Amino acid sequence: MDNDLPVSKYRHMEINSKVALSGMLMCGAFEKIIDTYTGIDVVQNVYSCGSNLMRVNFNRFYTFVIEEDDAVIVVALI
């Protein structure tokens, strides 16, 4: 472990990498769903910062990841 960064920074990076992995899994598991008005891929947009348009604003969604021995078993988006 690099002593230049506090443990909380490492934990934050670990969580971000798991969210990125879950995003890749979700995009790979589902076909693209394109919003007819904006042309945005809805599945990919779930992991963005949000939107001013309510129909594509997912800023209140939560991602749950279940792991076993550091392997991702289940990803859920609620």
Gaussian input, Z-matrix of N, CA and C with variables (Angstrom, degrees):
# hf/3-21g

backbone

0 1
 N
 C     1     B1
 C     2     B2     1     A1
 N     3     B3     2     A2     1     D1
 C     4     B4     3     A3     2     D2
 C     5     B5     4     A4     3     D3
 N     6     B6     5     A5     4     D4
 C     7     B7     6     A6     5     D5
 C     8     B8     7     A7     6     D6
 N     9     B9     8     A8     7     D7
 C    10    B10     9     A9     8     D8
 C    11    B11    10    A10     9     D9
 N    12    B12    11    A11    10    D10
 C    13    B13    12    A12    11    D11
 C    14    B14    13    A13    12    D12
 N    15    B15    14    A14    13    D13
 C    16    B16    15    A15    14    D14
 C    17    B17    16    A16    15    D15
 N    18    B18    17    A17    16    D16
 C    19    B19    18    A18    17    D17
 C    20    B20    19    A19    18    D18
 N    21    B21    20    A20    19    D19
 C    22    B22    21    A21    20    D20
 C    23    B23    22    A22    21    D21
 N    24    B24    23    A23    22    D22
 C    25    B25    24    A24    23    D23
 C    26    B26    25    A25    24    D24
 N    27    B27    26    A26    25    D25
 C    28    B28    27    A27    26    D26
 C    29    B29    28    A28    27    D27
 N    30    B30    29    A29    28    D28
 C    31    B31    30    A30    29    D29
 C    32    B32    31    A31    30    D30
 N    33    B33    32    A32    31    D31
 C    34    B34    33    A33    32    D32
 C    35    B35    34    A34    33    D33
 N    36    B36    35    A35    34    D34
 C    37    B37    36    A36    35    D35
 C    38    B38    37    A37    36    D36
 N    39    B39    38    A38    37    D37
 C    40    B40    39    A39    38    D38
 C    41    B41    40    A40    39    D39
 N    42    B42    41    A41    40    D40
 C    43    B43    42    A42    41    D41
 C    44    B44    43    A43    42    D42
 N    45    B45    44    A44    43    D43
 C    46    B46    45    A45    44    D44
 C    47    B47    46    A46    45    D45
 N    48    B48    47    A47    46    D46
 C    49    B49    48    A48    47    D47
 C    50    B50    49    A49    48    D48
 N    51    B51    50    A50    49    D49
 C    52    B52    51    A51    50    D50
 C    53    B53    52    A52    51    D51
 N    54    B54    53    A53    52    D52
 C    55    B55    54    A54    53    D53
 C    56    B56    55    A55    54    D54
 N    57    B57    56    A56    55    D55
 C    58    B58    57    A57    56    D56
 C    59    B59    58    A58    57    D57
 N    60    B60    59    A59    58    D58
 C    61    B61    60    A60    59    D59
 C    62    B62    61    A61    60    D60
 N    63    B63    62    A62    61    D61
 C    64    B64    63    A63    62    D62
 C    65    B65    64    A64    63    D63
 N    66    B66    65    A65    64    D64
 C    67    B67    66    A66    65    D65
 C    68    B68    67    A67    66    D66
 N    69    B69    68    A68    67    D67
 C    70    B70    69    A69    68    D68
 C    71    B71    70    A70    69    D69
 N    72    B72    71    A71    70    D70
 C    73    B73    72    A72    71    D71
 C    74    B74    73    A73    72    D72
 N    75    B75    74    A74    73    D73
 C    76    B76    75    A75    74    D74
 C    77    B77    76    A76    75    D75
 N    78    B78    77    A77    76    D76
 C    79    B79    78    A78    77    D77
 C    80    B80    79    A79    78    D78
 N    81    B81    80    A80    79    D79
 C    82    B82    81    A81    80    D80
 C    83    B83    82    A82    81    D81
 N    84    B84    83    A83    82    D82
 C    85    B85    84    A84    83    D83
 C    86    B86    85    A85    84    D84
 N    87    B87    86    A86    85    D85
 C    88    B88    87    A87    86    D86
 C    89    B89    88    A88    87    D87
 N    90    B90    89    A89    88    D88
 C    91    B91    90    A90    89    D89
 C    92    B92    91    A91    90    D90
 N    93    B93    92    A92    91    D91
 C    94    B94    93    A93    92    D92
 C    95    B95    94    A94    93    D93
 N    96    B96    95    A95    94    D94
 C    97    B97    96    A96    95    D95
 C    98    B98    97    A97    96    D96
 N    99    B99    98    A98    97    D97
 C   100   B100    99    A99    98    D98
 C   101   B101   100   A100    99    D99
 N   102   B102   101   A101   100   D100
 C   103   B103   102   A102   101   D101
 C   104   B104   103   A103   102   D102
 N   105   B105   104   A104   103   D103
 C   106   B106   105   A105   104   D104
 C   107   B107   106   A106   105   D105
 N   108   B108   107   A107   106   D106
 C   109   B109   108   A108   107   D107
 C   110   B110   109   A109   108   D108
 N   111   B111   110   A110   109   D109
 C   112   B112   111   A111   110   D110
 C   113   B113   112   A112   111   D111
 N   114   B114   113   A113   112   D112
 C   115   B115   114   A114   113   D113
 C   116   B116   115   A115   114   D114
 N   117   B117   116   A116   115   D115
 C   118   B118   117   A117   116   D116
 C   119   B119   118   A118   117   D117
 N   120   B120   119   A119   118   D118
 C   121   B121   120   A120   119   D119
 C   122   B122   121   A121   120   D120
 N   123   B123   122   A122   121   D121
 C   124   B124   123   A123   122   D122
 C   125   B125   124   A124   123   D123
 N   126   B126   125   A125   124   D124
 C   127   B127   126   A126   125   D125
 C   128   B128   127   A127   126   D126
 N   129   B129   128   A128   127   D127
 C   130   B130   129   A129   128   D128
 C   131   B131   130   A130   129   D129
 N   132   B132   131   A131   130   D130
 C   133   B133   132   A132   131   D131
 C   134   B134   133   A133   132   D132
 N   135   B135   134   A134   133   D133
 C   136   B136   135   A135   134   D134
 C   137   B137   136   A136   135   D135
 N   138   B138   137   A137   136   D136
 C   139   B139   138   A138   137   D137
 C   140   B140   139   A139   138   D138
 N   141   B141   140   A140   139   D139
 C   142   B142   141   A141   140   D140
 C   143   B143   142   A142   141   D141
 N   144   B144   143   A143   142   D142
 C   145   B145   144   A144   143   D143
 C   146   B146   145   A145   144   D144
 N   147   B147   146   A146   145   D145
 C   148   B148   147   A147   146   D146
 C   149   B149   148   A148   147   D147
 N   150   B150   149   A149   148   D148
 C   151   B151   150   A150   149   D149
 C   152   B152   151   A151   150   D150
 N   153   B153   152   A152   151   D151
 C   154   B154   153   A153   152   D152
 C   155   B155   154   A154   153   D153
 N   156   B156   155   A155   154   D154
 C   157   B157   156   A156   155   D155
 C   158   B158   157   A157   156   D156
 N   159   B159   158   A158   157   D157
 C   160   B160   159   A159   158   D158
 C   161   B161   160   A160   159   D159
 N   162   B162   161   A161   160   D160
 C   163   B163   162   A162   161   D161
 C   164   B164   163   A163   162   D162
 N   165   B165   164   A164   163   D163
 C   166   B166   165   A165   164   D164
 C   167   B167   166   A166   165   D165
 N   168   B168   167   A167   166   D166
 C   169   B169   168   A168   167   D167
 C   170   B170   169   A169   168   D168
 N   171   B171   170   A170   169   D169
 C   172   B172   171   A171   170   D170
 C   173   B173   172   A172   171   D171
 N   174   B174   173   A173   172   D172
 C   175   B175   174   A174   173   D173
 C   176   B176   175   A175   174   D174
 N   177   B177   176   A176   175   D175
 C   178   B178   177   A177   176   D176
 C   179   B179   178   A178   177   D177
 N   180   B180   179   A179   178   D178
 C   181   B181   180   A180   179   D179
 C   182   B182   181   A181   180   D180
 N   183   B183   182   A182   181   D181
 C   184   B184   183   A183   182   D182
 C   185   B185   184   A184   183   D183
 N   186   B186   185   A185   184   D184
 C   187   B187   186   A186   185   D185
 C   188   B188   187   A187   186   D186
 N   189   B189   188   A188   187   D187
 C   190   B190   189   A189   188   D188
 C   191   B191   190   A190   189   D189
 N   192   B192   191   A191   190   D190
 C   193   B193   192   A192   191   D191
 C   194   B194   193   A193   192   D192
 N   195   B195   194   A194   193   D193
 C   196   B196   195   A195   194   D194
 C   197   B197   196   A196   195   D195
 N   198   B198   197   A197   196   D196
 C   199   B199   198   A198   197   D197
 C   200   B200   199   A199   198   D198
 N   201   B201   200   A200   199   D199
 C   202   B202   201   A201   200   D200
 C   203   B203   202   A202   201   D201
 N   204   B204   203   A203   202   D202
 C   205   B205   204   A204   203   D203
 C   206   B206   205   A205   204   D204
 N   207   B207   206   A206   205   D205
 C   208   B208   207   A207   206   D206
 C   209   B209   208   A208   207   D207
 N   210   B210   209   A209   208   D208
 C   211   B211   210   A210   209   D209
 C   212   B212   211   A211   210   D210
 N   213   B213   212   A212   211   D211
 C   214   B214   213   A213   212   D212
 C   215   B215   214   A214   213   D213
 N   216   B216   215   A215   214   D214
 C   217   B217   216   A216   215   D215
 C   218   B218   217   A217   216   D216
 N   219   B219   218   A218   217   D217
 C   220   B220   219   A219   218   D218
 C   221   B221   220   A220   219   D219
 N   222   B222   221   A221   220   D220
 C   223   B223   222   A222   221   D221
 C   224   B224   223   A223   222   D222
 N   225   B225   224   A224   223   D223
 C   226   B226   225   A225   224   D224
 C   227   B227   226   A226   225   D225
 N   228   B228   227   A227   226   D226
 C   229   B229   228   A228   227   D227
 C   230   B230   229   A229   228   D228
 N   231   B231   230   A230   229   D229
 C   232   B232   231   A231   230   D230
 C   233   B233   232   A232   231   D231

   B1=1.4528
   B2=1.5261
   B3=1.3106
   B4=1.4551
   B5=1.5276
   B6=1.3232
   B7=1.4638
   B8=1.5186
   B9=1.3396
   B10=1.4581
   B11=1.5226
   B12=1.3155
   B13=1.4581
   B14=1.5238
   B15=1.3417
   B16=1.4682
   B17=1.5295
   B18=1.3171
   B19=1.4659
   B20=1.5183
   B21=1.3205
   B22=1.4651
   B23=1.5311
   B24=1.3168
   B25=1.4745
   B26=1.5219
   B27=1.3449
   B28=1.4644
   B29=1.5166
   B30=1.3137
   B31=1.4707
   B32=1.5260
   B33=1.3215
   B34=1.4639
   B35=1.5290
   B36=1.3286
   B37=1.4697
   B38=1.5314
   B39=1.3326
   B40=1.4603
   B41=1.5304
   B42=1.3128
   B43=1.4705
   B44=1.5224
   B45=1.3330
   B46=1.4656
   B47=1.5188
   B48=1.3255
   B49=1.4669
   B50=1.5231
   B51=1.3238
   B52=1.4625
   B53=1.5280
   B54=1.3110
   B55=1.4690
   B56=1.5276
   B57=1.3301
   B58=1.4725
   B59=1.5273
   B60=1.3171
   B61=1.4637
   B62=1.5265
   B63=1.3122
   B64=1.4656
   B65=1.5257
   B66=1.3207
   B67=1.4647
   B68=1.5125
   B69=1.3365
   B70=1.4609
   B71=1.5283
   B72=1.3271
   B73=1.4607
   B74=1.5235
   B75=1.3327
   B76=1.4632
   B77=1.5299
   B78=1.3138
   B79=1.4730
   B80=1.5228
   B81=1.3298
   B82=1.4525
   B83=1.5248
   B84=1.3313
   B85=1.4617
   B86=1.5298
   B87=1.3189
   B88=1.4656
   B89=1.5188
   B90=1.3119
   B91=1.4604
   B92=1.5206
   B93=1.3169
   B94=1.4596
   B95=1.5204
   B96=1.3085
   B97=1.4649
   B98=1.5248
   B99=1.3094
   B100=1.4643
   B101=1.5174
   B102=1.3470
   B103=1.4593
   B104=1.5219
   B105=1.3147
   B106=1.4655
   B107=1.5197
   B108=1.3190
   B109=1.4711
   B110=1.5195
   B111=1.3451
   B112=1.4656
   B113=1.5207
   B114=1.3413
   B115=1.4524
   B116=1.5228
   B117=1.3281
   B118=1.4640
   B119=1.5289
   B120=1.3468
   B121=1.4655
   B122=1.5289
   B123=1.3265
   B124=1.4638
   B125=1.5235
   B126=1.3331
   B127=1.4649
   B128=1.5305
   B129=1.3116
   B130=1.4645
   B131=1.5266
   B132=1.3123
   B133=1.4619
   B134=1.5219
   B135=1.3352
   B136=1.4623
   B137=1.5263
   B138=1.3293
   B139=1.4603
   B140=1.5261
   B141=1.3174
   B142=1.4632
   B143=1.5221
   B144=1.3075
   B145=1.4649
   B146=1.5223
   B147=1.2814
   B148=1.4574
   B149=1.5140
   B150=1.3165
   B151=1.4468
   B152=1.5125
   B153=1.3102
   B154=1.4617
   B155=1.5244
   B156=1.3138
   B157=1.4596
   B158=1.5267
   B159=1.3271
   B160=1.4611
   B161=1.5263
   B162=1.3314
   B163=1.4697
   B164=1.5235
   B165=1.3192
   B166=1.4672
   B167=1.5271
   B168=1.3420
   B169=1.4569
   B170=1.5293
   B171=1.3163
   B172=1.4610
   B173=1.5237
   B174=1.3218
   B175=1.4561
   B176=1.5225
   B177=1.3298
   B178=1.4592
   B179=1.5287
   B180=1.3148
   B181=1.4580
   B182=1.5250
   B183=1.3095
   B184=1.4504
   B185=1.5292
   B186=1.3141
   B187=1.4519
   B188=1.5228
   B189=1.3358
   B190=1.4550
   B191=1.5232
   B192=1.3175
   B193=1.4599
   B194=1.5274
   B195=1.3303
   B196=1.4559
   B197=1.5253
   B198=1.3355
   B199=1.4542
   B200=1.5263
   B201=1.3212
   B202=1.4557
   B203=1.5208
   B204=1.3162
   B205=1.4746
   B206=1.5363
   B207=1.3165
   B208=1.4584
   B209=1.5257
   B210=1.3202
   B211=1.4586
   B212=1.5219
   B213=1.3257
   B214=1.4630
   B215=1.5275
   B216=1.3359
   B217=1.4598
   B218=1.5269
   B219=1.3313
   B220=1.4575
   B221=1.5263
   B222=1.3351
   B223=1.4640
   B224=1.5126
   B225=1.3298
   B226=1.4669
   B227=1.5186
   B228=1.2811
   B229=1.4554
   B230=1.5213
   B231=1.3203
   B232=1.4684
   B233=1.5077
   A1=109.14
   A2=117.63
   A3=123.83
   A4=108.28
   A5=118.09
   A6=121.71
   A7=113.26
   A8=118.09
   A9=120.15
   A10=112.46
   A11=116.88
   A12=120.91
   A13=109.87
   A14=117.28
   A15=118.75
   A16=110.61
   A17=115.23
   A18=121.65
   A19=110.79
   A20=117.79
   A21=120.37
   A22=111.19
   A23=118.27
   A24=121.41
   A25=110.13
   A26=116.23
   A27=119.65
   A28=110.90
   A29=116.61
   A30=120.77
   A31=110.18
   A32=116.92
   A33=121.73
   A34=110.65
   A35=116.70
   A36=120.68
   A37=110.62
   A38=117.11
   A39=120.76
   A40=110.95
   A41=116.58
   A42=120.85
   A43=110.35
   A44=117.89
   A45=120.98
   A46=111.76
   A47=116.97
   A48=119.03
   A49=110.72
   A50=118.27
   A51=121.44
   A52=110.87
   A53=117.18
   A54=120.43
   A55=109.70
   A56=117.35
   A57=120.38
   A58=110.62
   A59=117.17
   A60=120.85
   A61=110.76
   A62=116.90
   A63=119.60
   A64=110.59
   A65=117.72
   A66=120.94
   A67=111.78
   A68=116.25
   A69=119.92
   A70=110.57
   A71=116.86
   A72=120.61
   A73=111.49
   A74=116.75
   A75=120.63
   A76=110.49
   A77=117.29
   A78=119.93
   A79=110.89
   A80=116.83
   A81=120.26
   A82=112.81
   A83=117.05
   A84=120.90
   A85=112.72
   A86=116.74
   A87=120.22
   A88=110.46
   A89=115.54
   A90=120.01
   A91=108.99
   A92=115.82
   A93=119.89
   A94=109.95
   A95=115.35
   A96=122.15
   A97=105.29
   A98=116.43
   A99=121.30
   A100=109.55
   A101=116.17
   A102=121.10
   A103=108.55
   A104=116.54
   A105=120.64
   A106=113.12
   A107=118.69
   A108=121.15
   A109=113.53
   A110=116.46
   A111=119.26
   A112=113.44
   A113=117.62
   A114=121.09
   A115=112.90
   A116=117.69
   A117=123.11
   A118=109.60
   A119=116.23
   A120=121.45
   A121=106.72
   A122=116.68
   A123=121.98
   A124=111.36
   A125=118.85
   A126=121.64
   A127=110.26
   A128=117.71
   A129=121.12
   A130=110.89
   A131=117.99
   A132=122.03
   A133=112.65
   A134=117.93
   A135=120.93
   A136=110.44
   A137=117.76
   A138=121.86
   A139=113.07
   A140=117.88
   A141=119.88
   A142=110.02
   A143=116.06
   A144=121.38
   A145=113.85
   A146=118.03
   A147=120.23
   A148=110.45
   A149=114.98
   A150=120.34
   A151=109.54
   A152=116.53
   A153=120.71
   A154=111.35
   A155=117.06
   A156=121.91
   A157=108.75
   A158=117.92
   A159=121.61
   A160=112.77
   A161=118.67
   A162=119.64
   A163=113.05
   A164=118.30
   A165=121.41
   A166=112.30
   A167=116.61
   A168=121.62
   A169=108.17
   A170=117.04
   A171=121.88
   A172=111.45
   A173=118.48
   A174=120.43
   A175=113.73
   A176=119.28
   A177=120.65
   A178=111.58
   A179=118.03
   A180=122.02
   A181=109.13
   A182=115.87
   A183=121.96
   A184=109.10
   A185=116.17
   A186=121.98
   A187=108.43
   A188=115.88
   A189=121.86
   A190=108.34
   A191=115.69
   A192=121.84
   A193=107.92
   A194=116.78
   A195=121.47
   A196=106.75
   A197=114.36
   A198=120.67
   A199=110.69
   A200=114.65
   A201=121.25
   A202=106.96
   A203=116.16
   A204=121.87
   A205=110.76
   A206=118.03
   A207=125.58
   A208=113.52
   A209=118.32
   A210=122.08
   A211=108.42
   A212=116.51
   A213=121.04
   A214=108.34
   A215=115.85
   A216=121.87
   A217=110.43
   A218=116.65
   A219=122.01
   A220=109.26
   A221=115.21
   A222=121.86
   A223=107.04
   A224=115.99
   A225=120.31
   A226=109.12
   A227=116.29
   A228=122.98
   A229=107.34
   A230=115.91
   A231=120.55
   A232=109.36
   D1=132.56
   D2=179.59
   D3=-73.35
   D4=126.52
   D5=-176.98
   D6=-78.93
   D7=-4.23
   D8=-179.85
   D9=-75.93
   D10=-23.04
   D11=-178.97
   D12=-111.82
   D13=137.43
   D14=176.94
   D15=-69.05
   D16=162.02
   D17=-178.20
   D18=-57.40
   D19=-36.65
   D20=-178.61
   D21=-63.18
   D22=-32.23
   D23=176.92
   D24=-66.67
   D25=-42.44
   D26=177.30
   D27=-63.00
   D28=-41.75
   D29=179.25
   D30=-63.52
   D31=-41.09
   D32=178.70
   D33=-63.03
   D34=-42.72
   D35=178.12
   D36=-65.31
   D37=-38.49
   D38=178.87
   D39=-64.29
   D40=-43.75
   D41=178.94
   D42=-64.42
   D43=-43.99
   D44=178.43
   D45=-61.07
   D46=-38.93
   D47=179.54
   D48=-68.03
   D49=-34.28
   D50=177.92
   D51=-69.93
   D52=-37.87
   D53=176.49
   D54=-66.09
   D55=-40.68
   D56=177.63
   D57=-63.73
   D58=-41.72
   D59=177.66
   D60=-63.63
   D61=-42.97
   D62=179.25
   D63=-64.46
   D64=-35.48
   D65=175.84
   D66=-63.47
   D67=-41.40
   D68=177.83
   D69=-65.18
   D70=-40.23
   D71=178.72
   D72=-63.99
   D73=-42.96
   D74=-179.35
   D75=-66.63
   D76=-41.30
   D77=179.23
   D78=-67.05
   D79=-32.50
   D80=178.64
   D81=-77.68
   D82=-25.44
   D83=-175.84
   D84=-86.50
   D85=-25.14
   D86=-175.76
   D87=-118.33
   D88=146.92
   D89=174.51
   D90=-70.44
   D91=157.05
   D92=177.62
   D93=-61.58
   D94=137.04
   D95=173.11
   D96=-117.08
   D97=107.32
   D98=-176.20
   D99=-95.28
   D100=124.30
   D101=175.06
   D102=-67.10
   D103=127.40
   D104=-173.93
   D105=-66.45
   D106=-28.33
   D107=-177.20
   D108=-85.98
   D109=-36.49
   D110=-175.20
   D111=-105.21
   D112=-20.04
   D113=-176.58
   D114=77.10
   D115=12.74
   D116=-177.19
   D117=-85.81
   D118=139.39
   D119=172.59
   D120=-74.40
   D121=110.83
   D122=-173.99
   D123=-64.40
   D124=-41.85
   D125=-178.54
   D126=-61.30
   D127=-44.76
   D128=179.57
   D129=-70.57
   D130=-33.24
   D131=-177.19
   D132=-69.90
   D133=-18.26
   D134=179.29
   D135=-57.96
   D136=-30.61
   D137=-176.97
   D138=-94.28
   D139=11.93
   D140=178.21
   D141=-92.39
   D142=-172.24
   D143=-175.57
   D144=-80.88
   D145=-8.30
   D146=-177.53
   D147=120.91
   D148=-173.15
   D149=-177.82
   D150=-155.09
   D151=157.75
   D152=173.93
   D153=-76.75
   D154=-17.37
   D155=178.18
   D156=-89.90
   D157=120.94
   D158=-175.08
   D159=-60.30
   D160=-34.73
   D161=-175.95
   D162=-70.47
   D163=-16.42
   D164=176.57
   D165=-123.84
   D166=21.83
   D167=178.63
   D168=-99.97
   D169=111.49
   D170=-176.08
   D171=-115.44
   D172=29.04
   D173=-174.41
   D174=-72.12
   D175=-8.17
   D176=178.55
   D177=-107.62
   D178=15.01
   D179=176.76
   D180=-84.88
   D181=151.30
   D182=177.38
   D183=-120.76
   D184=142.20
   D185=177.72
   D186=-107.64
   D187=126.46
   D188=177.55
   D189=-112.73
   D190=133.35
   D191=-179.84
   D192=-124.85
   D193=125.43
   D194=174.88
   D195=-105.87
   D196=129.28
   D197=-177.10
   D198=-123.16
   D199=155.73
   D200=170.60
   D201=-139.68
   D202=120.30
   D203=-177.88
   D204=53.61
   D205=47.26
   D206=178.19
   D207=63.43
   D208=15.90
   D209=174.59
   D210=-108.68
   D211=131.63
   D212=179.94
   D213=-72.13
   D214=124.47
   D215=-179.30
   D216=-101.34
   D217=-45.97
   D218=-175.52
   D219=-140.44
   D220=140.08
   D221=172.72
   D222=-123.87
   D223=130.77
   D224=177.74
   D225=-129.91
   D226=141.47
   D227=178.27
   D228=-117.65
   D229=116.55
   D230=-175.53
   D231=-124.52

